[in-house]
Amino acid sequence: MKTLKTMMLAFALAATPALAQEAAPAAPAAAAPAAAAAATPAKESFDYARPIATIGQPQPGSISIQPQVTAIGQDARWMHDAVLMPVITVISLFVLALLLWVMVRYRRAANPTPSRTSHNTVIEIIWTLVPVLILVVIAVPSIKLIAAQYSPPKADLTVKVVGHQWYWSYQYPDNGDFEVVSNILTDEQDKARGEPRLLGVDERMVVPAGKVIKIITTSDDVIHSFAVPAFWTKMDAVPGRLNETWFKVDRPGVYYGQCSELCGAKHAYMPIAVEVMEPARFAAWVKSKGGTLPGAKPTASEAIEAPAAPAPTATTPATPTPGAATPATTSQAATAQN
C-alpha cells in the first residue's frame, strides 16, 4: 500500500510541469523572428548603376585593348598602339623578307658554288647598332610609364583587396573599416541584372569618381591577382604580403576584371566589378553599409551613446574656484572661533 502511494505521488509530480506548460498562453510563432529582426537593424537598399555594354567590359569580336578610362591607361595604350606594334610589325616583316630572299637567292639551284665569306664588318656594325637604337626609342616612353605606375600621388581613399578561394573581399579602413564580400552571380542573375556573363557579382567594389584610389592587395590562402583592364591595373595578391597599386577614374560607370593568377579549381569564377560613383552617391553608399566618412561629425544618436567623461577621482583633486571655501579653510575658521 505504501509502495502504491509512492508511485501515485511520483506520477503526479511528473505530470505537474506538463500541465503548467499547457496552461501557459502560447506565444505567437512569429514573435522570435520579429524580435530578432528588431534587434538586427535592416540594411538600407542602394540603387546601383547598370553596366554599359561599350565600356569597362570585353567587346564581342574585339582583339584590341579595352577603352582606357585612366590617364596611365591612355598612355599605355598609346605606347602599345603607336610604339610597340609598329616596331614589332616592321621587324617581323623585315626578318620574313630576309628569310624569303635567302631561301630563293641562295638555294642550291641558283647558287651552286656557295660563298666562303665569314665576316662582314659593315653588316656586323649595322646589326649591332640598329637594335640598340630601337631599344633606346622604346625605353624612353616605357620608363616614363613605369615611373608613373609606381609613383602614386597622395591617395584620397584606400581600399584593401583580399583574395580568397574563390571570391574577393574589399575593406574600407578610411570609412570605419567595414568590409564588402563579393561573390559571382549565376547566369540567371546576370541576365536579370543586365550583367555580362561570368562577370557579375552580388557586391561590387565602390569608389568615388575623380579621386586617387590606393589599392592594397593581399590574400589569405594562395596567390591571386587583382586586374581591371579598363584601369590598366594588375597587382598580385600574395599571402603574408601587402602590395600596392593605384588608379583614378573620372568617368562614373561599372568596370569589370578577373583574377589573373591561376589560383585553383574555380579560378575562372572570381570576377571583379568596380562601380565608380559621384562623390555624393559614394557617401550615401558608405552610410548604407554602416560606414563613416572621414571628418564627419557624429549624429545625435551617436553623441547620446558616447560614454560620459569620467568624474574626478580622489587621487586627482579638483581645482578650487577662487574665493570658494575649501575643507581646510573651513576647519581652520572653526578652530579660530573656538
DOMIVEX-598668 format. One record per residue: residue number from 1; x, y, z of N, C-alpha, C in turn. Coordinates in pm, whole numbers, plus 50000, padded with zeros to 5 digits. Each point is the difference from the previous one (the first is absolute). Layout:
! DOMIVEX-598668
k,nxx,nyy,nzz,caxx,cayy,cazz,cxx,cyy,czz
NUM,X,Y,Z,X,Y,Z,X,Y,Z
...
END
This chain:
! DOMIVEX-598668
k,nxx,nyy,nzz,caxx,cayy,cazz,cxx,cyy,czz
1,50084,49879,50000,49916,50121,50000,50087,50125,50000
2,50104,49997,50082,50092,50111,50005,50069,50019,49867
3,50034,49890,49936,50065,50006,49868,49907,50059,49897
4,49870,49967,50004,49902,50053,49906,49987,50151,50016
5,49996,50049,50125,49990,50143,50023,50123,50073,49947
6,50116,49939,50019,50124,50063,49951,49998,50012,49849
7,49952,49894,49930,49996,50004,49853,49902,50107,49951
8,49882,50010,50066,49902,50100,49959,50053,50141,50021
9,50074,50023,50110,50059,50131,50025,50104,50035,49894
10,50079,49901,49959,50102,50024,49898,49936,50037,49867
11,49890,49928,49960,49928,50034,49877,49943,50141,50006
12,49948,50041,50113,49941,50133,50013,50106,50110,49985
13,50116,49975,50062,50108,50099,49988,50051,50010,49857
14,50007,49889,49930,50047,50000,49862,49904,50071,49908
15,49870,49993,50027,49900,50061,49912,49984,50149,50026
16,50048,50051,50113,49980,50141,50034,50063,50096,49899
17,50128,49984,49953,50057,50093,49901,49924,49999,49868
18,49954,49882,49959,49927,49993,49873,49869,50076,50009
19,49929,49987,50115,49874,50072,50017,50023,50151,50005
20,50111,50039,50066,50029,50142,50007,50032,50057,49863
21,50071,49921,49918,50035,50045,49865,49876,50015,49914
22,49901,49905,50016,49877,50009,49922,49917,50120,50043
23,50008,50033,50130,49919,50111,50049,50057,50135,49960
24,50133,50006,49977,50061,50128,49963,49955,50040,49862
25,49979,50131,49974,49958,50046,49867,50110,49977,49898
26,49961,49951,49884,50098,49971,49894,50046,50131,49938
27,50133,50015,49981,50056,50121,49938,49981,49991,49850
28,49979,50112,49934,49986,49997,49854,50125,49943,49935
29,49980,49928,49889,50112,49934,49932,50096,50101,49942
30,49949,50115,49964,50086,50099,49934,50067,50091,50100
31,49981,49977,50132,50056,50090,50099,50152,49997,49998
32,50060,49880,49996,50146,49989,50002,50062,50062,49876
33,49953,49968,49878,50059,50066,49884,49982,50151,50004
34,49883,50045,50051,49977,50144,50005,50098,50067,50096
35,50023,49934,50115,50095,50056,50096,50140,50003,49942
36,50037,49894,49927,50133,49997,49938,50014,50109,49896
37,49892,50020,49923,50005,50105,49898,50010,50137,50064
38,49931,50017,50115,50007,50129,50068,50138,50024,50057
39,50065,49892,50048,50133,50016,50057,50104,50027,49893
40,49981,49949,49877,50095,50019,49891,49949,50108,49909
41,50068,50115,49990,49952,50108,49914,50004,49960,49855
42,49897,50034,49926,49992,49965,49859,50096,50086,49920
43,50066,49939,49900,50091,50072,49915,49921,50084,49899
44,50053,50119,49976,49935,50086,49903,50025,49946,49860
45,49899,50004,49917,50018,49960,49861,50068,50113,49925
46,50076,49963,49895,50073,50100,49924,49979,49973,49852
47,49980,50106,49925,49972,49990,49857,50133,50002,49924
48,50048,49883,49964,50126,49990,49926,49977,50029,49852
49,50106,50043,49933,49991,50033,49857,50000,49873,49916
50,49934,50006,49887,50003,49889,49906,50121,50016,49909
51,50066,49890,49964,50120,50011,49915,49966,50047,49859
52,50099,50062,49937,49990,50043,49860,50082,49903,49916
53,49940,49947,49895,50063,49892,49924,50127,50044,49928
54,50018,50129,49977,50115,50047,49920,50118,50047,50085
55,49989,49989,50130,50107,50049,50087,50020,49907,50117
56,50126,49976,50035,50032,49926,50121,49983,49850,49993
57,49982,49945,49880,49982,49856,49987,50046,49954,49861
58,50025,49870,49982,50045,49952,49869,49897,50027,49892
59,50050,50031,49879,49912,50028,49887,49995,49877,49908
60,49881,49962,49954,49989,49883,49912,50082,50019,49872
61,50082,49901,49967,50080,50003,49877,50120,50091,50004
62,50028,50063,50111,50112,50093,50007,50128,49929,50041
63,50112,50040,49939,50131,49945,50036,50092,50110,50053
64,49946,50119,50017,50081,50112,50045,49985,50019,50150
65,50073,50097,50053,49993,50034,50142,49869,50073,50027
66,49942,49977,50117,49877,50069,50037,50021,50151,50004
67,49895,50078,49974,50011,50146,50015,50046,50035,50141
68,50102,50084,50008,50060,50034,50129,49935,50125,50060
69,49977,49996,50132,49931,50110,50068,50091,50066,50104
70,50128,49965,50003,50096,50065,50088,50110,50063,49914
71,50067,50101,50057,50107,50066,49925,50114,49904,49970
72,50035,49915,50097,50107,49903,49977,49957,49899,49894
73,49875,49957,50004,49950,49907,49900,50004,50059,49860
74,49968,50127,49986,50005,50064,49869,50144,50012,49950
75,50094,50033,50089,50140,50003,49961,50049,49861,49960
76,49959,49899,50075,50043,49864,49971,49943,49952,49865
77,49876,50036,49973,49943,49960,49871,50070,50071,49885
78,50033,50129,50018,50078,50069,49897,50135,49931,49980
79,50065,49961,50110,50128,49929,49992,49985,49870,49920
80,49890,49930,50026,49976,49874,49930,49970,50022,49852
81,49909,50096,49971,49954,50018,49862,50098,50077,49913
82,50068,50102,50057,50083,50088,49919,50148,49966,50002
83,50046,49922,50099,50142,49969,50009,50025,49851,49982
84,49944,49919,50088,50034,49857,49999,49949,49928,49876
85,49874,50017,49966,49945,49927,49885,50068,50037,49869
86,50027,50129,49969,50074,50029,49876,50140,49940,50000
87,50071,50008,50113,50135,49944,50005,49996,49849,49980
88,49908,49933,50068,49988,49855,49987,49964,49961,49857
89,49908,50074,49940,49957,49968,49864,50113,50017,49899
90,50073,50113,50010,50110,50025,49906,50110,49896,50014
91,50037,49967,50125,50105,49900,50021,49956,49864,49948
92,49877,49961,50027,49952,49869,49954,49998,49992,49847
93,49951,50105,49934,49996,49999,49854,50141,50002,49941
94,50091,50075,50062,50138,50006,49950,50068,49864,50011
95,49986,49934,50114,50061,49868,50017,49938,49898,49904
96,49868,50006,49981,49934,49910,49906,50051,50022,49858
97,50017,50128,49960,50053,50029,49866,50142,49948,49984
98,50084,50016,50103,50135,49947,49992,50001,49848,49984
99,49915,49932,50075,49993,49854,49990,49958,49957,49860
100,49899,50064,49945,49954,49964,49866,50109,50029,49896
101,50067,50115,50014,50105,50034,49904,50114,49900,50005
102,50042,49962,50121,50108,49903,50015,49958,49865,49944
103,49877,49957,50023,49952,49871,49951,49999,49995,49847
104,49965,50114,49937,49992,50002,49854,50137,50027,49937
105,50070,50099,50051,50126,50042,49938,50112,49901,50021
106,50005,49937,50114,50113,49914,50032,49963,49851,50006
107,49897,49962,49929,49970,49857,49991,50104,49932,49909
108,50007,49870,50007,50104,49928,49928,49990,50019,49849
109,49877,50001,49949,49985,50013,49854,50046,50137,49952
110,49978,50105,50076,50039,50134,49956,50142,50037,50040
111,50057,49929,50095,50134,50034,50050,50077,49871,50028
112,50045,49933,49893,50067,49870,50021,50134,50012,50073
113,50066,50118,49990,50128,50018,50067,49982,50102,50112
114,49983,49956,50123,49973,50093,50110,50123,50084,50033
115,49973,50118,50052,50108,50089,50044,50058,49951,50131
116,50132,50027,50017,50068,49960,50124,50029,50123,50088
117,49925,50107,49980,50020,50120,50081,49955,49972,50144
118,50087,50028,50097,49967,49975,50140,49977,50128,50079
119,50045,50115,49953,49984,50125,50072,49968,50111,49902
120,49913,50094,50047,49970,50121,49925,49984,50111,50103
121,50100,50087,50007,50005,50102,50106,49879,50093,49995
122,49959,50043,49881,49889,50093,49988,49871,49937,50052
123,49973,49878,49957,49877,49933,50045,50001,49977,50151
124,50115,49964,50055,50008,49974,50144,49977,50128,50080
125,50050,50113,49951,49975,50128,50069,49852,50035,49992
126,49940,49978,49884,49858,50034,49983,49912,49918,50092
127,50022,49866,50002,49910,49918,50081,50028,50012,50150
128,50106,50072,50038,50023,50031,50141,49940,50135,50039
129,50017,50101,49915,49952,50134,50035,49849,50016,49984
130,49943,49940,49897,49856,50018,49976,49916,49948,50117
131,50024,49879,50053,49922,49957,50118,50019,50091,50121
132,50122,50053,50018,50023,50091,50114,49916,50127,49984
133,49996,50055,49879,49920,50120,49976,49851,49972,50019
134,49955,49882,49957,49859,49964,50019,49967,49991,50148
135,50088,49939,50079,49975,49988,50143,49999,50137,50069
136,50085,50092,49956,50001,50134,50058,49869,50071,49970
137,49950,49987,49877,49873,50063,49963,49886,49945,50085
138,50001,49870,50026,49895,49938,50081,50016,50035,50147
139,50125,50013,50046,50025,50017,50144,49951,50134,50052
140,50008,50105,49920,49965,50133,50051,49854,50006,50045
141,49901,49970,49915,49861,50003,50050,49969,49887,50097
142,50071,49886,49987,49972,49888,50090,50040,50031,50143
143,50117,50059,50021,50044,50036,50135,49910,50106,50059
144,49957,50095,49918,49908,50103,50047,49869,49938,50048
145,49948,49901,49926,49876,49933,50037,50016,49920,50129
146,50110,49929,50013,50024,49921,50121,50013,50091,50123
147,50070,50113,49982,50015,50094,50112,49865,50054,50045
148,49910,50027,49905,49867,50050,50037,49920,49894,50073
149,50015,49874,49962,49925,49892,50066,50046,49979,50143
150,50129,50017,50027,50053,49969,50133,50036,50125,50079
151,49952,50117,49958,50015,50123,50077,49862,50062,50019
152,49918,49940,50083,49861,50048,50013,49993,50134,50071
153,49903,50083,49963,49976,50124,50076,49934,49968,50134
154,49977,50103,50079,49938,49981,50131,49860,49944,49982
155,49970,49894,50074,49873,49930,49984,49888,50074,50069
156,49883,50002,49935,49877,50052,50061,49921,49891,50071
157,50021,49875,49959,49927,49887,50059,50087,49876,49989
158,50003,49921,50106,50074,49874,50001,49901,49884,50011
159,50018,49901,49912,49917,49880,50003,50094,49880,50009
160,49977,49915,50098,50078,49877,50014,49926,49887,49931
161,50066,49939,49902,49941,49893,49919,50060,49868,50045
162,49916,49907,50043,50045,49870,50050,49946,49891,49908
163,50088,49916,49947,49959,49889,49917,49976,49874,50082
164,49896,49927,49966,49965,49874,50067,49972,49895,49893
165,50001,49876,50039,49957,49893,49909,49850,49977,50021
166,49910,50050,49909,50034,50077,49882,49904,50117,49993
167,50035,50106,50068,49921,50122,50001,50091,50113,50049
168,49948,50123,49994,50075,50116,50045,49928,50066,50118
169,50076,50068,50083,49941,50086,50103,50073,50133,49999
170,49924,50107,50027,50053,50136,49994,49978,50068,50135
171,50107,50050,50059,49994,50067,50129,50029,50149,49981
172,49927,50083,50075,50010,50146,49989,50050,50057,50132
173,50131,50001,50023,50051,50050,50130,49976,50149,50021
174,49984,50078,49892,49975,50144,50016,49855,50032,50032
175,49915,49901,49993,49856,50023,50019,49942,49910,50108
176,50069,49984,50108,49950,49918,50110,50043,49855,49994
177,50083,49965,49899,50056,49864,49988,49892,49894,49983
178,49893,50032,49926,49902,49896,49968,50050,49919,49881
179,49938,49886,49978,50044,49906,49897,49885,49960,49910
180,50030,49985,49871,49903,49956,49901,50052,49870,49939
181,49919,49895,50003,50037,49870,49945,49932,49984,49865
182,50079,49966,49898,49953,49999,49862,50007,49859,49943
183,49884,49944,49961,49992,49866,49942,49938,50008,49861
184,50033,49905,49915,49950,49996,49864,49850,49969,49999
185,49930,50055,49901,49858,49974,49981,49980,49881,49907
186,49882,49942,50004,49965,49894,49906,49963,50063,49865
187,49990,49916,49897,49963,50050,49868,49863,50066,50001
188,49906,49941,50074,49866,50058,50008,50003,50137,50067
189,50080,50014,50106,50011,50130,50067,50068,50103,49910
190,50099,49957,49923,50065,50091,49906,49900,50056,49899
191,49916,49912,49946,49901,50045,49902,49899,50095,50063
192,49957,49970,50122,49900,50084,50064,50054,50139,50032
193,50129,50010,50032,50059,50128,50037,50073,50069,49886
194,50000,49936,49880,50069,50061,49887,50150,49995,50009
195,50054,49902,50074,50145,49986,50016,50057,49912,49890
196,50124,50022,49959,50065,49907,49907,50022,49864,50066
197,49987,49895,49924,50009,49865,50055,50137,49975,50063
198,49997,49938,50118,50117,49963,50077,50078,50120,50056
199,49942,50119,49989,50067,50118,50053,49917,50072,50107
200,49873,49969,50012,49915,50064,50100,50027,49947,50139
201,49989,50088,50099,50020,49961,50140,49885,50055,50084
202,49983,49940,50118,49891,50046,50087,50034,50130,50072
203,50127,50024,50029,50043,50123,50066,50120,50057,49925
204,49986,50121,49946,50108,50061,49924,50095,50076,50093
205,50120,50018,49952,50091,50095,50063,49961,50139,49949
206,49977,50093,50091,49949,50133,49964,50105,50105,50039
207,50028,50092,49906,50097,50108,50024,49943,50130,49943
208,50045,50115,50049,49952,50128,49948,50074,50040,49872
209,49932,50069,49912,50059,50048,49875,50090,50120,50028
210,50106,50012,49919,50089,50115,50010,50091,49998,50121
211,50011,49888,50071,50084,49990,50119,50111,49897,49977
212,50114,50023,50065,50111,49906,49993,49972,49885,50096
213,49991,49879,49945,49967,49881,50079,50126,49915,50016
214,50040,49979,50124,50114,49911,50027,49946,49861,50031
215,50052,49901,49929,49959,49861,50018,50114,49924,50068
216,49967,49937,50112,50095,49912,50070,49949,49858,49986
217,50079,49916,49937,49958,49862,49972,50072,49901,50090
218,49927,49897,50040,50057,49888,50073,49908,49881,49981
219,50035,49887,50061,49920,49878,49986,50006,49923,50130
220,49899,49916,50022,50000,49918,50121,50020,49852,49970
221,50032,49965,49874,50022,49858,49971,50110,49981,49896
222,49972,50030,49872,50099,49982,49893,50017,50133,49927
223,50086,50002,49898,50024,50124,49925,49885,50025,49905
224,49940,50116,50009,49899,50048,49906,50057,50124,49929
225,49922,50059,49912,50044,50122,49933,49879,50088,49971
226,50005,50123,50051,49892,50097,49980,50028,50075,49871
227,49912,49983,49900,50022,50059,49868,49870,50058,49945
228,50005,50128,49961,49889,50067,49933,50056,50060,49871
229,49975,49940,49884,50064,50046,49876,49973,50145,49965
230,49878,50050,50024,49968,50137,49962,50077,50102,50083
231,50052,49961,50117,50080,50090,50084,50149,49985,49972
232,50039,49902,49921,50141,49962,49982,50060,49965,50137
233,49925,49921,50077,50038,49965,50136,50011,49850,50013
234,50112,49953,50050,50019,49857,50028,50106,49988,50110
235,49960,49938,50111,50093,49984,50112,49973,49868,50070
236,50105,49922,50023,49986,49871,50067,49960,50018,50146
237,49917,49907,50048,49961,49993,50141,50069,49877,50059
238,50102,50023,50082,50087,49894,50049,49977,49981,50150
239,49982,49877,50047,49982,49978,50144,50119,50052,50080
240,49970,50072,50109,50105,50050,50086,50073,50122,49947
241,49953,50059,49890,50067,50117,49942,49896,50103,49959
242,50035,50127,50012,49914,50110,49958,50061,50065,49876
243,49932,49988,49886,50042,50068,49878,49910,50120,49976
244,50050,50098,49926,49928,50126,49983,49995,50041,49854
245,49886,50051,49958,49983,50063,49871,49896,50111,50014
246,49967,50069,49892,49907,50112,50011,49934,50026,49865
247,49890,50073,50004,49935,50046,49878,49914,50122,50034
248,49963,50072,49896,49913,50117,50014,49910,50004,49877
249,49869,49986,50022,49902,49993,49893,49906,50118,50012
250,49986,50077,49893,49911,50115,50000,49860,49967,49949
251,49987,49893,49925,49871,49966,49939,49925,49900,50086
252,49883,50035,50054,49921,49902,50076,49954,49885,49910
253,49989,49884,50059,49957,49882,49926,50041,49873,50072
254,49975,49887,49935,50033,49869,50055,50110,49939,49914
255,50107,49955,50064,50117,49949,49930,50032,49861,50056
256,50032,49908,49910,50016,49860,50038,50143,49953,49981
257,50036,49900,50081,50128,49934,49988,49988,49858,50052
258,50111,49931,50007,50003,49862,50049,50132,49974,50071
259,50002,49896,50080,50126,49953,50057,50090,49955,49885
260,50123,50050,49999,50092,49971,49889,50118,49915,50044
261,49982,49922,50103,50103,49907,50047,49933,49867,50027
262,50051,49894,49940,49939,49867,50015,50000,49961,50148
263,49880,49991,50060,49990,49988,50145,49920,49878,50044
264,49967,49910,49909,49929,49880,50042,49887,49964,49906
265,49915,49909,50048,49896,49942,49915,49899,50102,49951
266,49968,50100,50080,49900,50099,49962,50063,50136,49971
267,50120,49996,49945,50071,50124,49965,49918,50086,49904
268,49927,49938,49909,49923,50074,49899,49871,50058,50056
269,49970,49976,50127,49870,50041,50056,50016,50097,50116
270,50100,50086,49996,50014,50106,50100,50022,50134,49929
271,49892,50051,49938,50012,50126,49926,50012,50121,50093
272,50033,50113,49940,50013,50127,50070,49906,50099,49934
273,49919,50069,50078,49912,50104,49949,50021,50126,50085
274,50042,50108,49934,50025,50127,50068,49901,50102,49946
275,49922,50059,50090,49909,50107,49960,50057,50134,50046
276,50019,50090,49904,50049,50135,50028,49879,50092,50008
277,49984,50068,50114,49884,50086,50025,50044,50144,50020
278,49904,50089,49985,50022,50137,50042,50024,50003,50151
279,50084,50094,50049,50032,50003,50144,49878,50003,50091
280,49893,50070,49960,49881,50007,50085,49933,49863,50011
281,49992,49929,49887,49940,49866,50004,50091,49903,50076
282,50131,50018,49988,50091,49914,50076,49981,50020,50149
283,49980,50125,50043,49975,50025,50143,49872,49932,50045
284,49896,50003,49916,49875,49932,50035,50021,49849,50007
285,50081,49946,49908,50027,49856,50002,50074,49960,50127
286,50098,50081,50041,50074,49971,50124,49905,49995,50119
287,49908,50096,50007,49905,50001,50111,49908,49878,49995
288,49962,49957,49877,49913,49883,49989,50068,49872,50048
289,50134,50000,50000,50076,49884,50048,50039,50012,50146
290,49954,50107,50065,50034,50020,50141,50135,50063,50022
291,50062,50055,49894,50130,50063,50013,49989,50147,50035
292,50113,50064,50012,50007,50142,50033,50089,50071,49899
293,49984,50130,49992,50082,50083,49912,50108,50070,50081
294,50121,50013,49947,50106,50067,50076,49962,50143,50034
295,50013,50036,50127,49970,50135,50043,49854,50029,50023
296,49913,49899,49984,49856,50023,50019,49970,50014,50149
297,49909,50092,50035,49960,50020,50139,49905,49889,50044
298,50009,49954,50123,49908,49894,50047,49857,50049,50003
299,49909,49910,49972,49858,50033,50003,49953,50014,50145
300,49874,50045,50018,49946,50020,50135,49995,49869,50076
301,49960,49892,49931,49993,49870,50068,50137,49952,50041
302,50103,50023,49913,50135,49960,50036,50051,50081,50118
303,49964,50131,50004,50045,50083,50112,49937,49955,50131
304,49872,49957,49995,49932,49952,50121,50062,49870,50049
305,50036,49912,49903,50055,49871,50038,50145,50010,50043
306,50067,50113,49975,50141,50014,50038,50013,49997,50152
307,50101,49933,50054,50016,49993,50146,50034,50137,50057
308,49944,50029,50118,50024,50129,50066,50142,50005,50053
309,50050,50122,50018,50136,50018,50051,50005,49953,50144
310,50107,49932,50040,50009,49949,50138,50010,50113,50101
311,49933,49982,50115,50004,50102,50107,50137,50002,50065
312,50040,50113,50057,50132,50007,50066,50008,49901,50114
313,50111,49932,50011,50020,49901,50106,50063,50067,50120
314,50010,49921,50108,50057,50055,50124,50146,50035,49983
315,50072,49929,49911,50141,50026,49980,50025,50125,49918
316,49896,50051,49931,50015,50120,49917,49905,50106,50055
317,50043,50084,50092,49910,50101,50059,49962,50104,49897
318,49874,50044,50009,49952,50101,49907,50063,50134,50033
319,50018,50085,49902,50060,50132,50019,49900,50090,50072
320,50034,50060,50114,49902,50082,50074,49970,50130,49928
321,49878,50044,50014,49960,50127,49942,50052,50113,50088
322,50059,50107,49938,50052,50111,50084,49890,50058,50089
323,50030,50014,50128,49904,50056,50094,49910,49900,50068
324,50001,49876,49951,49912,49898,50059,50070,49938,50119
325,49922,49957,50100,50055,49941,50122,50029,49855,49976
326,50119,49958,50036,50039,49860,49988,49984,49934,50136
327,50002,49867,50006,49990,49933,50132,50108,50044,50097
328,50121,50027,49950,50109,50041,50091,49973,50135,50062
329,49958,50096,49916,49973,50137,50054,49881,49998,50093
330,49902,49915,49974,49883,49992,50087,50039,49949,50139
331,50086,49897,50004,50041,49947,50130,50085,50098,50076
332,50084,50080,49928,50083,50099,50066,49912,50109,50062
333,49893,50042,49923,49911,50103,50055,49930,49952,50125
334,49958,49876,50002,49933,49945,50118,50092,49997,50120
335,50127,49968,49980,50097,49998,50110,50022,50138,50057
336,50007,50100,49912,50021,50139,50045,49883,50048,50086
337,49877,49962,49961,49883,50040,50078,50001,49939,50137
338,50046,49872,50010,50007,49934,50131,50106,50067,50087
END
